[in-house]
Amino acid sequence: MNTINAMELTANYEEKLAVLKAEMSMTDKYIQQDNNDLTELENRYERLDIPYPVRRFLDDYIACMQTKYERLADLCYLAGERGLLADTEYRADKKIAAIR
């Protein structure tokens, strides 16, 4: 895949992914429940009486885990997109070869 196509795929992917995440956050009952649970846990966490260095460590750990899972989800989605494109290109190549 050339650089221009890769850049277009990345831009298109990021736009699609943002829309997909927003739609799922509003419509999927499991994600809504997770968001509600997360809000409750964040409120409880803020009320904990723990020293600043411990809170800072926990915040960093949570952020690292969250980033890791978001990147993994993004990579899985992108792999699916690329697989779909590869399959489409393969079928197009077969049709062109049949015509010749």
C-alpha positions in Angstrom: 0.0 0.0 0.0 1.5 3.3 -1.0 1.9 6.2 1.5 -0.9 8.3 0.2 -3.4 5.4 0.4 -2.1 4.6 3.9 -2.6 8.2 4.9 -6.2 8.3 3.5 -7.0 5.0 5.2 -5.7 6.4 8.5 -7.7 9.7 8.2 -10.8 7.8 7.2 -10.3 5.2 10.0 -9.9 7.9 12.7 -13.1 9.7 11.5 -15.1 6.4 11.4 -13.8 5.3 14.7 -14.7 8.6 16.4 -18.2 8.4 15.0 -18.5 4.7 16.0 -17.4 5.3 19.5 -19.8 8.2 20.0 -22.7 6.2 18.6 -21.9 3.2 20.8 -21.6 5.3 23.9 -25.1 6.6 23.4 -26.8 3.5 22.2 -25.2 0.4 23.7 -26.7 -0.5 27.0 -23.6 -2.3 28.3 -21.4 0.7 27.5 -23.9 3.0 29.2 -23.8 0.8 32.3 -20.0 0.8 32.2 -20.0 4.6 32.0 -22.4 4.8 34.9 -20.3 2.4 36.9 -17.1 4.4 36.0 -18.7 7.6 37.2 -19.6 6.0 40.5 -16.1 4.6 41.0 -14.6 7.9 40.1 -16.7 9.6 42.8 -15.8 7.0 45.4 -12.1 7.3 44.4 -12.1 11.0 44.9 -13.5 10.6 48.4 -10.8 8.2 49.5 -8.4 9.5 52.0 -5.1 8.5 50.5 -1.7 10.3 50.3 -1.0 12.3 47.1 1.9 10.0 46.0 -0.3 7.0 46.2 -3.1 8.8 44.3 -0.6 9.9 41.6 0.7 6.4 41.2 -2.9 5.0 40.9 -3.8 7.7 38.4 -0.8 6.9 36.2 -1.5 3.2 36.4 -5.1 3.6 35.4 -4.2 5.9 32.6 -1.6 3.5 31.3 -4.1 0.6 31.3 -6.8 2.7 29.6 -4.4 3.8 26.9 -3.3 0.3 26.3 -6.8 -1.1 25.8 -7.8 1.8 23.6 -4.8 1.3 21.4 -5.5 -2.4 21.2 -9.2 -1.8 20.2 -8.1 0.8 17.6 -5.6 -1.7 16.1 -8.2 -4.5 16.0 -10.5 -2.2 14.2 -7.8 -1.1 11.8 -6.8 -4.7 11.1 -10.4 -5.4 10.2 -10.6 -2.4 7.9 -7.3 -3.5 6.2 -8.6 -7.1 5.9 -11.8 -5.8 4.3 -9.8 -3.7 1.8 -7.5 -6.5 1.0 -10.4 -8.8 0.3 -12.0 -6.2 -1.9 -8.8 -5.6 -3.8 -8.4 -9.4 -4.3 -11.9 -9.8 -5.7 -11.4 -6.8 -8.0 -8.1 -8.3 -9.3 -9.9 -11.6 -10.0 -12.7 -9.8 -11.9 -10.1 -7.9 -14.0 -8.2 -11.1 -14.7 -11.4 -12.8 -15.8 -12.2 -10.0 -18.2 -8.7 -10.2 -19.8 
